[in-house]
Amino acid sequence: MQSDEQRVVIVTGAARGIGRGHALEFARQGYAVVVNDLGAEVDGSGGSTGPAGEVVDEIRGMGGQAVANGDDVSDFAGAERLVGAALEHFGRLDVLVNNAGILRDRMLVNMSVEEWDSVIRVHLRGTFAPTRHAAAYWREEHKAGRPVDARVINTTSSSGIYGNQGQSNYGAAKAGIAAFTVITAMELSRYGITVNAVAPAALTRMTENLRPDREKPDPSQFDPSAPDNIAPLVVWLAGPAAKEVTGRVFNVRGGAISVAEGWQAGPGVDKGERWTVEELDDVLPGLVAQAALNADQRGIRPTAG
């Protein structure tokens, strides 16, 4: 068991890619790490505890503390066992990083119900379930009078907050995670819990097939697509300097970090009574023309015209 001062983090989807980078960076910063991963394929099929165990071995080889966990985060009971694993092995839990995900890309007209449901389940329910159990633990700690300085860091995507063709299932789930982040930040602040999200851009198993023509980076140069680039922001959000930061979504790719600005009310009009359909012919086109265009997938608003 770790010392009372050592903080404990759960990272889901931590065996490869971005999640692996999170787990290793948390270990470097002195955290005890629960490495959660099913070891499944990109589409969610199959499973193995091997890759998670390799990350644990790497952390232990650095002199850190880690345990592997193979529970399915989209299963409510599995998510409860995951939180329980942190408490059983390390006696506490301080940070939850919801990173697990799969892809089943398909244009809407060709998408099956199974492709829709599986992606929504892993991403959206797989964020809700661990957060629900972790929050229940922290609330009980707060009610017992013990100090709580807890963090939830979710993984959303530009596909969700800005949009991307062929990913209506993935984008809908990731947009839901962004909304979940904002709402749970409001609900949980009273217990000493912050909730934030990151929208990462990196080359991983989930994204390598989106750009098969991508040139391989020069190994002697900084690679902005490397998945390890995301971890410093996530670890910072878990640290003391981020204690007052909550309900925010951050874009991050390579060395570029920005704060995503969410939906806001744009041009509007109030008649003060019920509109007729015919009256709206003279109102809504003008409002739409005044409104800012939707941001592109990079989060940049195009110039009108």
C-alpha positions as CSV (number, residue, x, y, z in Angstrom):
1,M,0.0,0.0,0.0
2,Q,1.2,3.5,-0.9
3,S,1.9,6.3,1.6
4,D,-1.0,8.5,2.7
5,E,0.4,11.4,0.6
6,Q,0.6,9.4,-2.7
7,R,-2.3,10.1,-5.0
8,V,-4.0,7.3,-6.8
9,V,-5.3,7.4,-10.4
10,I,-7.4,5.1,-12.5
11,V,-6.8,5.4,-16.3
12,T,-9.3,3.5,-18.5
13,G,-8.2,2.3,-21.9
14,A,-4.6,2.6,-20.6
15,A,-2.8,-0.3,-22.4
16,R,-2.1,1.5,-25.6
17,G,-1.9,4.9,-27.3
18,I,-3.1,7.9,-25.5
19,G,-4.2,6.0,-22.3
20,R,-0.8,4.3,-22.1
21,G,0.9,7.8,-22.2
22,H,-1.4,9.0,-19.4
23,A,-0.6,6.0,-17.2
24,L,3.2,6.3,-17.7
25,E,3.2,10.1,-17.1
26,F,1.1,9.8,-13.9
27,A,3.6,7.2,-12.7
28,R,6.5,9.5,-13.5
29,Q,4.8,12.2,-11.4
30,G,4.5,9.8,-8.4
31,Y,1.0,8.6,-8.7
32,A,0.0,5.0,-8.0
33,V,-1.8,3.8,-11.2
34,V,-4.7,1.4,-11.9
35,V,-4.2,0.4,-15.5
36,N,-7.6,-0.5,-16.9
37,D,-8.0,-2.1,-20.3
38,L,-9.9,-5.0,-21.9
39,G,-7.1,-5.4,-24.4
40,A,-9.7,-5.4,-27.2
41,E,-9.4,-4.6,-30.8
42,V,-10.1,-1.0,-32.1
43,D,-13.7,-2.1,-32.9
44,G,-14.2,-3.5,-29.4
45,S,-13.9,-7.2,-30.3
46,G,-11.8,-9.7,-28.4
47,G,-9.9,-8.9,-25.2
48,S,-6.7,-9.7,-23.3
49,T,-5.1,-8.6,-20.1
50,G,-1.7,-8.8,-21.6
51,P,-1.3,-5.2,-22.9
52,A,-2.4,-3.7,-19.5
53,G,0.1,-6.0,-17.7
54,E,2.9,-4.8,-19.9
55,V,2.2,-1.2,-18.9
56,V,2.1,-2.2,-15.2
57,D,5.5,-3.9,-15.7
58,E,6.9,-0.8,-17.3
59,I,5.7,1.4,-14.4
60,R,7.1,-1.0,-11.8
61,G,10.3,-1.0,-13.8
62,M,10.5,2.7,-13.3
63,G,10.1,2.2,-9.5
64,G,6.4,3.1,-9.5
65,Q,3.3,1.3,-8.2
66,A,0.6,0.0,-10.5
67,V,-1.9,-2.8,-10.9
68,A,-3.8,-4.0,-13.9
69,N,-7.6,-4.3,-14.2
70,G,-9.5,-5.9,-17.0
71,D,-13.1,-4.9,-16.1
72,D,-15.4,-3.6,-18.8
73,V,-16.0,0.1,-17.9
74,S,-19.3,0.1,-19.8
75,D,-20.7,-2.6,-17.5
76,F,-22.1,-0.9,-14.3
77,A,-20.9,-3.7,-12.0
78,G,-17.5,-3.9,-13.8
79,A,-17.0,-0.2,-13.2
80,E,-17.8,-0.7,-9.6
81,R,-15.2,-3.4,-9.4
82,L,-12.7,-1.1,-11.1
83,V,-13.2,1.6,-8.4
84,G,-13.0,-1.1,-5.8
85,A,-9.7,-2.3,-7.2
86,A,-8.1,1.1,-6.5
87,L,-9.4,1.1,-2.9
88,E,-8.4,-2.5,-2.3
89,H,-4.8,-2.2,-3.6
90,F,-4.0,1.4,-2.7
91,G,-6.5,2.3,0.0
92,R,-7.8,5.5,-1.8
93,L,-8.8,7.0,-5.1
94,D,-8.0,10.6,-6.1
95,V,-8.2,10.8,-9.9
96,L,-10.3,9.1,-12.6
97,V,-9.3,9.4,-16.2
98,N,-12.0,8.1,-18.6
99,N,-10.2,7.3,-21.8
100,A,-11.5,3.9,-23.0
101,G,-13.1,3.9,-26.5
102,I,-13.7,2.1,-29.7
103,L,-14.5,3.0,-33.3
104,R,-17.2,1.7,-35.6
105,D,-17.1,4.3,-38.3
106,R,-19.9,4.3,-40.9
107,M,-21.9,6.8,-42.9
108,L,-25.4,7.2,-41.3
109,V,-27.3,5.5,-44.2
110,N,-25.2,2.4,-43.8
111,M,-24.8,2.3,-40.0
112,S,-26.3,-0.7,-38.1
113,V,-28.0,-0.5,-34.8
114,E,-25.2,-2.6,-33.3
115,E,-22.6,-0.2,-34.6
116,W,-24.5,2.7,-33.1
117,D,-25.1,1.0,-29.7
118,S,-21.7,-0.4,-29.2
119,V,-19.9,2.9,-29.6
120,I,-22.5,4.8,-27.5
121,R,-22.1,2.1,-24.8
122,V,-18.3,2.1,-24.6
123,H,-17.8,5.8,-24.8
124,L,-20.8,7.3,-23.1
125,R,-21.8,4.6,-20.6
126,G,-18.2,3.8,-20.2
127,T,-17.7,7.4,-18.9
128,F,-20.8,7.5,-16.8
129,A,-20.4,4.2,-14.9
130,P,-16.9,4.7,-13.5
131,T,-17.6,8.3,-12.7
132,R,-20.8,7.4,-10.9
133,H,-19.0,4.9,-8.7
134,A,-16.0,7.2,-8.0
135,A,-18.3,10.1,-7.2
136,A,-20.2,8.0,-4.8
137,Y,-17.0,7.1,-3.0
138,W,-15.9,10.7,-2.8
139,R,-19.3,11.9,-1.6
140,E,-19.1,9.4,1.3
141,E,-15.6,10.6,2.1
142,H,-16.9,14.2,2.1
143,K,-19.9,13.3,4.3
144,A,-17.6,11.6,6.7
145,G,-15.6,14.8,7.1
146,R,-12.5,13.6,5.3
147,P,-10.9,16.1,2.9
148,V,-11.6,15.4,-0.8
149,D,-9.5,16.8,-3.6
150,A,-10.7,14.6,-6.5
151,R,-10.5,14.9,-10.2
152,V,-12.4,13.4,-13.2
153,I,-10.9,13.9,-16.6
154,N,-12.9,12.7,-19.5
155,T,-12.0,12.2,-23.2
156,T,-14.1,13.9,-25.8
157,S,-13.2,14.5,-29.4
158,S,-13.3,17.2,-32.1
159,S,-15.7,14.8,-33.9
160,G,-18.1,15.4,-31.1
161,I,-17.7,19.1,-30.3
162,Y,-17.1,20.2,-33.9
163,G,-18.3,17.3,-36.1
164,N,-16.9,14.8,-38.6
165,Q,-18.5,12.9,-41.4
166,G,-18.8,9.1,-41.0
167,Q,-18.8,9.3,-37.2
168,S,-22.3,10.1,-36.2
169,N,-22.2,7.4,-33.5
170,Y,-18.7,8.3,-32.2
171,G,-19.4,12.1,-32.5
172,A,-22.7,11.8,-30.7
173,A,-21.1,9.9,-27.8
174,K,-18.2,12.4,-27.6
175,A,-20.6,15.3,-27.7
176,G,-22.5,13.6,-24.9
177,I,-19.3,13.3,-22.9
178,A,-18.6,17.0,-23.3
179,A,-22.1,17.8,-22.0
180,F,-21.7,15.2,-19.2
181,T,-18.5,17.0,-18.2
182,V,-20.1,20.4,-17.9
183,I,-23.2,19.1,-16.0
184,T,-21.3,16.8,-13.5
185,A,-18.8,19.6,-12.8
186,M,-21.8,21.7,-11.6
187,E,-23.1,18.8,-9.5
188,L,-19.9,17.5,-7.9
189,S,-18.1,20.7,-7.0
190,R,-19.8,20.7,-3.5
191,Y,-17.9,17.5,-2.7
192,G,-14.5,18.8,-3.7
193,I,-14.5,17.1,-7.2
194,T,-13.6,18.8,-10.4
195,V,-14.6,17.5,-13.8
196,N,-12.9,18.5,-17.1
197,A,-12.4,16.9,-20.5
198,V,-9.8,16.9,-23.2
199,A,-10.3,16.6,-27.0
200,P,-7.0,15.0,-28.1
201,A,-5.7,14.7,-31.6
202,A,-3.0,12.1,-32.0
203,L,-2.0,9.1,-34.2
204,T,-3.2,5.9,-32.5
205,R,-4.7,2.6,-33.5
206,M,-8.0,4.3,-33.6
207,T,-6.9,7.0,-36.1
208,E,-4.1,5.6,-38.1
209,N,-6.5,4.3,-40.8
210,L,-8.2,7.7,-41.2
211,R,-5.1,9.0,-43.1
212,P,-3.3,6.1,-44.6
213,D,-1.3,8.5,-46.8
214,R,0.2,10.3,-43.8
215,E,3.9,10.7,-44.1
216,K,6.0,9.0,-41.3
217,P,7.6,11.6,-39.1
218,D,11.3,12.2,-38.9
219,P,12.3,10.4,-35.7
220,S,14.8,13.2,-34.9
221,Q,12.0,15.9,-35.0
222,F,9.1,16.6,-32.7
223,D,6.1,14.6,-33.7
224,P,2.9,16.5,-33.1
225,S,0.9,13.4,-33.7
226,A,2.5,11.3,-31.0
227,P,0.0,10.1,-28.4
228,D,2.3,10.8,-25.5
229,N,1.9,14.5,-26.1
230,I,-1.6,14.5,-24.5
231,A,-0.5,13.3,-21.1
232,P,1.0,16.5,-19.6
233,L,-2.3,18.4,-19.9
234,V,-4.2,15.5,-18.3
235,V,-1.7,15.1,-15.4
236,W,-1.8,18.9,-14.9
237,L,-5.6,18.8,-14.6
238,A,-5.1,16.2,-11.8
239,G,-2.6,18.4,-10.0
240,P,-2.8,21.2,-7.4
241,A,-2.6,24.1,-9.9
242,A,-5.9,22.9,-11.5
243,K,-7.9,22.8,-8.3
244,E,-10.2,25.7,-9.4
245,V,-10.5,24.6,-13.0
246,T,-13.7,22.6,-13.6
247,G,-16.4,22.2,-16.3
248,R,-13.9,22.9,-19.1
249,V,-13.0,21.2,-22.4
250,F,-9.5,21.5,-23.8
251,N,-8.3,20.8,-27.3
252,V,-4.8,19.4,-27.4
253,R,-2.5,18.2,-30.3
254,G,1.3,18.2,-30.1
255,G,2.3,21.4,-28.4
256,A,-1.0,23.2,-29.1
257,I,-3.5,23.6,-26.3
258,S,-6.7,25.6,-26.4
259,V,-9.9,26.0,-24.4
260,A,-12.9,24.9,-26.3
261,E,-15.8,27.4,-26.1
262,G,-19.2,25.7,-26.1
263,W,-22.6,26.5,-27.5
264,Q,-23.9,30.0,-26.7
265,A,-27.0,31.9,-27.6
266,G,-26.4,34.0,-30.8
267,P,-28.6,36.5,-32.6
268,G,-32.2,36.3,-31.4
269,V,-35.5,38.1,-31.2
270,D,-38.4,38.0,-28.7
271,K,-41.9,38.9,-30.0
272,G,-43.4,38.6,-26.5
273,E,-46.1,36.3,-27.8
274,R,-46.6,33.2,-29.9
275,W,-45.2,33.3,-33.5
276,T,-47.1,32.2,-36.5
277,V,-45.3,30.0,-39.0
278,E,-45.7,32.7,-41.7
279,E,-44.1,35.4,-39.5
280,L,-41.0,33.3,-39.1
281,D,-40.4,33.5,-42.9
282,D,-39.4,37.1,-42.3
283,V,-37.3,36.5,-39.1
284,L,-35.3,33.2,-39.1
285,P,-33.4,33.6,-42.3
286,G,-32.0,36.9,-41.1
287,L,-31.0,35.4,-37.7
288,V,-29.2,32.6,-39.4
289,A,-27.4,35.0,-41.7
290,Q,-26.2,37.0,-38.6
291,A,-25.1,34.0,-36.7
292,A,-21.5,32.8,-36.7
293,L,-20.8,29.8,-38.8
294,N,-20.2,26.5,-37.0
295,A,-16.5,25.8,-36.3
296,D,-14.7,23.4,-38.6
297,Q,-13.2,20.1,-37.3
298,R,-10.1,22.1,-36.1
299,G,-12.4,24.2,-33.9
300,I,-11.9,27.3,-36.1
301,R,-14.9,29.3,-37.3
302,P,-14.8,29.9,-41.0
303,T,-15.2,33.5,-42.3
304,A,-18.7,34.1,-43.7
305,G,-18.7,34.3,-47.5
